Amino acid sequence: MTDISLGTSDAPEIMIRALRYSDPVVRALEDELQQEYIERYGGQDNSPVSPDEFGPPEGLFLVGFVGNEPVATGGFRRHADGVAEIKRMYVAHDHRGGGHARRLLAELETRAAAAGYQRIVLETGDRQPEAITLYASSGYSPADPFGYHAEEELSRFFTKDISLTATA
């Protein structure tokens, strides 16, 4: 899979690479993400995630690099026929505010559409207002609860039609 270089004149360039979910680079960023969950929610996110779910053709996990430093992660996996679920979006503390999450999200949408998905669903928590703002400003709408966190009061669910992304 080829690397994608994305950047603007006012933000550092981010190089996006597909990596296995079990890759040590991904695992290190996942550890940071879990620490973030502990700080915001009082515990880790224990929702079931299998590394195989992020393998092509039904899934993919991406890491964004600034230079040689991994700074952002996110992946998609199959949720239902024609529907992908985005999981584990994260940007390292020192790299927040540079548009990396938005660029990574757009790349996930493009690649999910190329994999044949027409819609994306995702879940985040209300103690992550920056994530909620990102999704709302990226065209996501509130969705019905689903999955492991469906009954959680703090969870927020979103969806977006990406069927046009493949032709854009």
Buried (B, 14 or more C-beta within 10 A) or exposed (E): EEEBEBBEEEBEEBBBBBBBBBBEBBEEBBEBBBEBBEEEBEEEBEEEBEBEBBBEEBBBBBBBBBEEEBBBBBBBBBBEEEBBBBBBBBBBEEBEEBBBBBBBBBBBBBBBBEBEBBBBBBBBBBBBEEBBEBBEEBBBEEBEEBBEBEEBEEBBBBBBEBEEBBEE
